[in-house]
Amino acid sequence: MDTNWIDERSKVILDVIKKNNDIKKYVDSRYEFPKVWVKSNEVKLVIIGQDPTVVNENDRKNIKYVLNLDKDKIMKKYVQLIVGEFEADVDNNVYATNFFKNFFIKPPTWLKNNNINMFELTYAYWAPLLVDELNKLPPNVPVITLGENVFDVIKKDKNDRLKYVWGYPNQGDFRILSNDQNILNRLVIPFPHEKGTNPSEKQLVGKSSLQQEKILYYHNTFNKYCKFVKEFIIN
């Protein structure tokens, strides 16, 4: 599957972004965009990550593919854990891309916590490209989003939250997003970031009691939510 056009268009978009003085100072343009991960034409699931920015700047040059799926590390293991529930394989049935293609000087969640919302500032640049990307795939291929921020930028109901879709706290039944409830016009299944499904003592340290409760909820509910989703995406 040809994805070179995505790289070329991403470069054009980044050049436009860098002309915006309010945004360019937060963009790290020293590195190539991580390439879309797709290894066959038998795509069963789309995975959408947030952006490629990692905390350690020295590691950014080593990110060659979206979500580091060419490396047998924690993110690939987590993605395989998810797609394996739905009879798919990372290396054969997944199309993985990021919503925001570029690196930022700091992880955008860190910037957001410091009152710099890069999701809002760059959304209009990157959203049309993502829609065009997915339009190249069959319309019945579902989308899995990773993390709260990706869910927030593709949903239409601005009051909805990933935790509500997962039934937390006491929000009723599990849900997914139907085609008309998101900007991608596809079935969307939101998942938390990998830290939410494999909690360790280190990941819980420093978190508030409410944050710890949510992380443990995702961990304990993972299998139940996957069972619910199977009814929609496995024929």
C-alpha positions as CSV (number, residue, x, y, z in Angstrom):
1,M,0.0,0.0,0.0
2,D,1.5,3.3,-1.1
3,T,1.8,5.8,1.8
4,N,4.5,8.1,0.3
5,W,1.9,10.7,-0.5
6,I,1.1,11.0,3.2
7,D,4.8,11.9,3.9
8,E,4.8,14.5,1.2
9,R,1.6,16.1,2.2
10,S,2.7,16.1,5.9
11,K,5.8,18.1,4.9
12,V,3.6,20.7,3.1
13,I,1.4,20.9,6.2
14,L,4.3,21.3,8.5
15,D,5.7,24.1,6.3
16,V,2.4,25.9,6.7
17,I,2.3,25.4,10.5
18,K,5.8,26.8,10.8
19,K,4.6,30.1,9.2
20,N,2.3,30.6,12.2
21,N,4.4,32.4,14.8
22,D,2.1,31.3,17.7
23,I,2.7,27.6,16.9
24,K,6.1,27.2,15.3
25,K,8.0,27.7,18.5
26,Y,6.4,24.5,19.9
27,V,7.3,22.4,16.9
28,D,10.4,20.2,16.7
29,S,11.1,19.8,13.0
30,R,14.5,18.2,13.2
31,Y,13.3,14.7,12.5
32,E,11.6,12.8,9.7
33,F,7.9,12.0,10.3
34,P,7.5,8.4,11.5
35,K,6.1,6.3,8.7
36,V,2.6,4.9,8.6
37,W,2.6,1.2,9.8
38,V,1.0,-1.0,7.2
39,K,2.5,-4.3,6.0
40,S,-0.2,-5.8,3.9
41,N,-3.4,-5.0,2.0
42,E,-5.5,-7.1,4.4
43,V,-6.2,-4.3,6.8
44,K,-8.7,-5.3,9.5
45,L,-8.2,-2.5,12.0
46,V,-6.9,1.1,12.0
47,I,-5.0,2.3,15.0
48,I,-4.7,6.0,15.7
49,G,-2.1,7.3,18.0
50,Q,-1.7,10.9,19.2
51,D,1.7,12.1,18.0
52,P,5.3,10.9,17.9
53,T,6.8,13.1,20.6
54,V,8.6,11.3,23.4
55,V,10.0,13.0,26.5
56,N,13.6,12.1,25.7
57,E,14.7,14.2,22.7
58,N,17.6,11.8,21.9
59,D,15.1,9.0,21.3
60,R,13.1,10.9,18.7
61,K,15.5,10.3,15.9
62,N,15.1,6.6,16.5
63,I,11.3,6.6,15.9
64,K,11.0,5.4,12.3
65,Y,7.4,4.0,12.3
66,V,4.2,5.2,14.0
67,L,4.0,3.9,17.7
68,N,7.4,2.2,17.3
69,L,5.6,-0.8,15.8
70,D,8.8,-2.0,14.1
71,K,10.3,-2.6,17.6
72,D,9.3,-5.3,20.1
73,K,8.6,-2.8,22.8
74,I,5.8,-1.9,25.2
75,M,3.6,-0.1,22.6
76,K,3.7,-2.9,20.1
77,K,2.9,-5.5,22.8
78,Y,0.0,-3.4,23.9
79,V,-1.4,-2.9,20.3
80,Q,-1.0,-6.6,19.7
81,L,-2.9,-7.3,23.0
82,I,-5.8,-5.2,21.7
83,V,-5.9,-6.4,18.1
84,G,-5.4,-10.0,19.1
85,E,-8.7,-9.8,20.9
86,F,-10.3,-9.1,17.5
87,E,-8.6,-11.9,15.5
88,A,-6.0,-9.5,14.0
89,D,-2.2,-9.2,14.0
90,V,0.0,-6.1,14.2
91,D,2.2,-7.3,11.4
92,N,-0.5,-8.4,9.0
93,N,-3.8,-6.7,9.6
94,V,-3.1,-3.2,11.0
95,Y,-2.9,0.3,9.6
96,A,-1.4,2.6,12.2
97,T,-1.1,6.3,11.9
98,N,-0.9,9.4,14.2
99,F,-3.4,12.2,14.3
100,F,-0.7,14.8,14.7
101,K,2.2,13.8,12.4
102,N,4.9,16.2,13.7
103,F,7.1,16.2,16.8
104,F,6.6,18.9,19.4
105,I,9.3,20.4,21.6
106,K,7.6,18.7,24.6
107,P,4.9,16.0,24.7
108,P,1.6,17.9,24.0
109,T,0.1,16.7,27.2
110,W,2.9,18.4,29.1
111,L,2.3,21.6,27.1
112,K,-1.5,21.3,27.7
113,N,-0.9,21.1,31.5
114,N,1.1,24.4,31.0
115,N,-1.8,26.1,29.3
116,I,-0.5,25.5,25.7
117,N,-3.1,23.4,23.9
118,M,-1.4,22.1,20.8
119,F,-4.4,19.8,20.1
120,E,-6.6,22.8,19.5
121,L,-3.8,24.9,17.8
122,T,-2.9,22.3,15.2
123,Y,-6.2,20.3,14.9
124,A,-7.3,22.1,11.7
125,Y,-4.0,21.4,10.0
126,W,-3.9,17.6,10.6
127,A,-7.6,16.5,10.7
128,P,-8.2,16.7,6.9
129,L,-5.2,14.6,6.2
130,L,-6.3,11.9,8.5
131,V,-9.8,11.8,7.0
132,D,-8.2,11.5,3.5
133,E,-5.9,8.7,4.7
134,L,-8.8,6.6,6.0
135,N,-10.8,7.3,2.9
136,K,-8.3,5.1,1.0
137,L,-9.3,2.1,3.1
138,P,-12.6,0.1,2.9
139,P,-15.4,1.9,4.8
140,N,-16.1,-1.1,7.0
141,V,-12.7,-1.1,8.7
142,P,-13.1,0.0,12.3
143,V,-10.8,2.5,14.1
144,I,-9.2,2.0,17.5
145,T,-8.0,5.2,19.2
146,L,-5.3,5.2,21.8
147,G,-5.6,7.6,24.7
148,E,-8.0,10.3,25.9
149,N,-6.6,13.1,23.7
150,V,-7.1,11.2,20.4
151,F,-10.6,10.4,21.5
152,D,-11.3,14.0,22.3
153,V,-10.2,15.3,18.9
154,I,-12.2,12.8,16.8
155,K,-15.5,12.8,18.8
156,K,-18.4,15.1,17.9
157,D,-20.0,15.3,21.3
158,K,-17.5,17.6,23.2
159,N,-19.0,16.5,26.5
160,D,-18.3,12.8,25.9
161,R,-15.2,11.3,27.6
162,L,-13.3,8.1,27.0
163,K,-14.0,7.0,30.6
164,Y,-17.7,7.4,30.0
165,V,-17.6,5.1,27.0
166,W,-15.9,2.5,29.3
167,G,-18.7,2.9,31.8
168,Y,-16.6,4.8,34.5
169,P,-17.6,6.0,37.0
170,N,-21.0,4.4,37.1
171,Q,-21.8,5.7,33.6
172,G,-23.9,2.8,32.6
173,D,-23.3,0.4,29.7
174,F,-20.1,0.2,27.5
175,R,-20.3,2.1,24.3
176,I,-18.5,2.7,21.0
177,L,-18.8,5.6,18.7
178,S,-21.0,5.1,15.6
179,N,-20.1,6.6,12.3
180,D,-22.2,9.7,12.9
181,Q,-20.6,10.3,16.3
182,N,-17.1,11.1,15.0
183,I,-15.3,13.1,12.3
184,L,-13.9,9.9,10.6
185,N,-17.4,8.5,9.7
186,R,-16.3,5.1,10.9
187,L,-17.0,2.8,13.8
188,V,-14.6,4.0,16.5
189,I,-13.5,2.0,19.5
190,P,-11.6,4.1,22.1
191,F,-8.9,2.5,24.3
192,P,-6.8,4.1,27.0
193,H,-3.1,4.6,26.8
194,E,-1.1,1.5,27.5
195,K,-0.4,2.7,31.1
196,G,-4.1,2.3,31.8
197,T,-4.2,-1.4,31.1
198,N,-1.0,-2.7,32.6
199,P,-0.5,-0.7,35.8
200,S,2.6,-1.1,37.9
201,E,3.5,0.3,41.2
202,K,5.8,2.8,39.4
203,Q,2.9,4.0,37.2
204,L,0.6,4.6,40.2
205,V,3.2,6.5,42.3
206,G,2.5,10.2,42.4
207,K,-1.1,9.8,41.1
208,S,-4.1,11.1,43.0
209,S,-6.4,8.5,44.4
210,L,-8.9,9.3,41.7
211,Q,-6.3,8.8,39.0
212,Q,-5.2,5.5,40.5
213,E,-8.8,4.4,40.6
214,K,-9.3,5.2,36.9
215,I,-6.1,3.4,35.9
216,L,-7.1,0.3,37.9
217,Y,-10.6,0.4,36.5
218,Y,-9.3,0.3,32.9
219,H,-7.0,-2.6,33.8
220,N,-9.7,-4.6,35.5
221,T,-12.3,-3.8,32.7
222,F,-10.1,-4.5,29.7
223,N,-11.3,-8.0,29.0
224,K,-15.0,-7.1,29.5
225,Y,-14.8,-4.2,27.2
226,C,-13.1,-6.3,24.5
227,K,-15.8,-8.9,24.8
228,F,-18.4,-6.2,24.3
229,V,-16.6,-4.8,21.2
230,K,-16.3,-8.2,19.6
231,E,-20.1,-8.2,18.9
232,F,-19.6,-5.2,16.5
233,I,-16.4,-6.0,14.7
234,I,-16.1,-9.9,14.4
235,N,-18.5,-11.4,12.0
